[in-house]
Amino acid sequence: MTTINRTMFPLQTSANQIAKLQERFAKLQVQLATGQKASTLAEMGNDRFYDLAARNRLGRIEGYQNNIDMTNVRLGIFDEVLGRLDEIESTARTGMTPGAYGSGDVNFGAAPSLAQQRLDEVLTMLNTDADGRYLFGGSKTDKRPVAGAAALLDGVAGKAGFKQIVSERTAADLGDGLGRLTLGGAANAVTLTEDGT
């Protein structure tokens, strides 16, 4: 019969080895399940520098990609708005062409309301915002770049609107009703002269 002593089969060392293998196996299972090499940076050892550098680069690339995506969205909106502005200009021009008024000038009678609708649409498009930024605001993208139609036409806060300016200009051009002309005459001659004002 053979006698086995502790020097031939070190039991404690084998148990330690088995425990280490079980620990390694458990760690490998976690890596397989999560797809991550380690749960903390400390567990990565010398590889953590490369991981941090790669994460930094990926973060910057992701930031650039987000900027590119947002810029593409804004450019798409610009394209749509400018295309629609071109359509509005074209239809407005066509609607005011002589001969396009229809029978009994029906279309000409609707021209003011159509013009109002087109103005409202143009002002709405000029106040277009994407993600909280007004695209046509120039350097001030946090405020609406264009006032509303009512403020532009009727005025607001003591400021004259378009209607008041037009009436003042018309009155200035007409003068006393003769269009800034002075009517005179003697016997058989009639004279018209500029009033000089």
C-alpha positions as CSV (number, residue, x, y, z in Angstrom):
1,M,0.0,0.0,0.0
2,T,1.2,3.5,-0.9
3,T,1.2,6.2,1.6
4,I,0.3,9.7,0.4
5,N,1.6,12.6,2.4
6,R,0.9,16.3,2.2
7,T,3.9,17.0,0.1
8,M,2.8,14.8,-2.8
9,F,-0.8,16.3,-3.1
10,P,-1.1,19.8,-1.6
11,L,-4.8,19.9,-0.8
12,Q,-4.9,23.6,0.2
13,T,-3.3,24.8,-3.0
14,S,-5.7,22.8,-5.1
15,A,-8.7,24.2,-3.3
16,N,-7.3,27.7,-3.9
17,Q,-6.9,27.0,-7.5
18,I,-10.4,25.7,-7.8
19,A,-11.8,28.8,-6.1
20,K,-9.8,31.1,-8.4
21,L,-11.1,29.1,-11.4
22,Q,-14.7,29.4,-10.2
23,E,-14.2,33.2,-9.6
24,R,-12.7,33.5,-13.1
25,F,-15.6,31.5,-14.6
26,A,-18.2,33.7,-12.9
27,K,-16.4,36.8,-14.2
28,L,-16.3,35.4,-17.7
29,Q,-20.1,34.6,-17.5
30,V,-20.8,38.3,-16.5
31,Q,-18.6,39.5,-19.4
32,L,-20.5,37.2,-21.8
33,A,-23.9,38.3,-20.5
34,T,-23.2,42.1,-20.4
35,G,-20.8,42.3,-23.3
36,Q,-18.4,44.3,-21.1
37,K,-14.9,43.4,-20.2
38,A,-15.1,44.8,-16.7
39,S,-17.7,46.5,-14.5
40,T,-15.4,49.2,-13.3
41,L,-12.3,51.0,-14.7
42,A,-10.1,49.6,-11.9
43,E,-10.8,46.1,-13.1
44,M,-9.5,46.9,-16.6
45,G,-5.9,47.4,-15.4
46,N,-3.6,49.0,-18.0
47,D,-6.4,48.8,-20.7
48,R,-8.4,51.6,-19.0
49,F,-6.4,54.4,-20.7
50,Y,-7.3,53.0,-24.1
51,D,-11.0,52.6,-23.0
52,L,-11.2,56.2,-21.8
53,A,-9.5,57.5,-25.0
54,A,-11.9,55.5,-27.1
55,R,-14.9,56.7,-25.1
56,N,-13.7,60.3,-25.5
57,R,-13.4,59.9,-29.2
58,L,-16.8,58.2,-29.6
59,G,-18.4,61.0,-27.5
60,R,-16.9,63.7,-29.8
61,I,-17.9,61.8,-32.9
62,E,-21.4,61.4,-31.5
63,G,-21.5,65.1,-30.7
64,Y,-20.4,65.9,-34.3
65,Q,-23.1,63.5,-35.7
66,N,-25.8,65.2,-33.6
67,N,-24.7,68.6,-34.9
68,I,-24.7,67.3,-38.5
69,D,-28.2,65.8,-38.0
70,M,-29.6,69.1,-36.5
71,T,-28.0,71.1,-39.3
72,N,-29.6,68.8,-41.9
73,V,-33.0,69.2,-40.2
74,R,-32.6,73.0,-40.2
75,L,-31.4,73.1,-43.9
76,G,-34.4,70.9,-44.8
77,I,-36.7,73.4,-43.1
78,F,-35.0,76.3,-44.8
79,D,-35.5,74.5,-48.2
80,E,-39.2,73.9,-47.6
81,V,-39.8,77.4,-46.3
82,L,-38.0,79.1,-49.2
83,G,-39.7,76.8,-51.7
84,R,-43.1,77.8,-50.3
85,L,-42.2,81.5,-50.3
86,D,-41.4,81.2,-54.0
87,E,-44.8,79.5,-54.6
88,I,-46.6,82.3,-52.7
89,E,-44.9,84.9,-54.7
90,S,-45.7,83.2,-58.0
91,T,-49.4,82.7,-57.2
92,A,-49.7,86.3,-55.9
93,R,-48.1,87.6,-59.1
94,T,-50.4,85.4,-61.2
95,G,-53.5,86.5,-59.3
96,M,-52.8,90.1,-60.0
97,T,-52.2,89.8,-63.7
98,P,-54.8,91.7,-65.8
99,G,-57.2,89.3,-67.4
100,A,-56.9,86.9,-64.4
101,Y,-59.7,88.6,-62.5
102,G,-62.4,86.3,-63.9
103,S,-65.9,87.2,-65.0
104,G,-67.1,90.4,-63.4
105,D,-63.7,90.9,-61.7
106,V,-64.7,88.2,-59.1
107,N,-61.0,87.3,-58.4
108,F,-60.1,91.0,-58.1
109,G,-62.7,91.4,-55.3
110,A,-61.1,88.5,-53.4
111,A,-57.6,89.9,-53.8
112,P,-57.4,91.7,-50.5
113,S,-58.5,88.7,-48.4
114,L,-56.1,86.5,-50.4
115,A,-53.3,89.0,-49.8
116,Q,-54.0,89.0,-46.1
117,Q,-53.9,85.1,-46.0
118,R,-50.6,85.1,-47.9
119,L,-49.1,87.7,-45.6
120,D,-50.1,85.7,-42.6
121,E,-48.5,82.6,-44.1
122,V,-45.3,84.4,-45.0
123,L,-45.0,85.9,-41.5
124,T,-45.6,82.5,-39.9
125,M,-42.9,80.9,-42.1
126,L,-40.4,83.7,-41.2
127,N,-41.1,82.9,-37.6
128,T,-40.3,79.2,-38.0
129,D,-38.4,77.6,-35.2
130,A,-36.6,74.3,-35.0
131,D,-35.7,73.0,-31.5
132,G,-36.3,76.4,-29.9
133,R,-34.2,78.4,-32.4
134,Y,-35.9,80.8,-34.8
135,L,-34.2,80.0,-38.1
136,F,-34.7,83.4,-39.8
137,G,-33.7,85.3,-36.6
138,G,-30.1,86.0,-37.7
139,S,-27.9,86.3,-34.6
140,K,-30.9,86.5,-32.2
141,T,-32.3,83.0,-32.5
142,D,-34.2,83.1,-29.2
143,K,-36.8,85.8,-30.2
144,R,-39.3,85.9,-33.0
145,P,-37.7,87.8,-35.9
146,V,-41.0,89.2,-37.4
147,A,-44.0,90.8,-35.7
148,G,-47.5,89.5,-36.3
149,A,-49.7,90.7,-39.2
150,A,-51.9,92.8,-36.9
151,A,-48.9,94.6,-35.4
152,L,-47.4,95.2,-38.9
153,L,-50.6,96.5,-40.4
154,D,-52.3,98.3,-37.5
155,G,-49.3,99.2,-35.4
156,V,-48.7,98.4,-31.7
157,A,-47.5,100.2,-28.6
158,G,-47.7,103.7,-30.1
159,K,-45.8,102.7,-33.3
160,A,-47.5,103.4,-36.6
161,G,-48.6,100.4,-38.7
162,F,-48.5,100.0,-42.5
163,K,-52.1,101.3,-42.9
164,Q,-51.3,104.6,-41.1
165,I,-48.1,105.1,-43.1
166,V,-49.9,104.5,-46.4
167,S,-52.6,107.0,-45.5
168,E,-50.1,109.6,-44.4
169,R,-48.1,109.0,-47.6
170,T,-51.3,109.3,-49.7
171,A,-52.2,112.5,-48.0
172,A,-48.8,113.9,-48.5
173,D,-48.9,113.0,-52.2
174,L,-52.3,114.4,-52.7
175,G,-51.8,117.7,-50.9
176,D,-55.1,119.7,-51.1
177,G,-56.7,117.2,-53.6
178,L,-54.9,118.3,-56.7
179,G,-51.9,116.0,-56.4
180,R,-49.5,118.8,-55.3
181,L,-50.4,120.9,-58.3
182,T,-51.6,124.5,-58.3
183,L,-54.4,125.3,-60.7
184,G,-54.4,128.7,-62.2
185,G,-55.6,130.5,-65.3
186,A,-56.4,133.7,-67.0
187,A,-58.8,134.2,-69.8
188,N,-58.4,131.3,-72.2
189,A,-55.3,129.7,-70.6
190,V,-55.2,127.2,-67.8
191,T,-51.9,126.7,-65.9
192,L,-50.8,123.8,-63.7
193,T,-47.7,124.3,-61.6
194,E,-46.1,122.3,-58.9
195,D,-47.0,123.7,-55.5
196,G,-43.3,123.4,-54.4
197,T,-44.1,121.9,-51.0
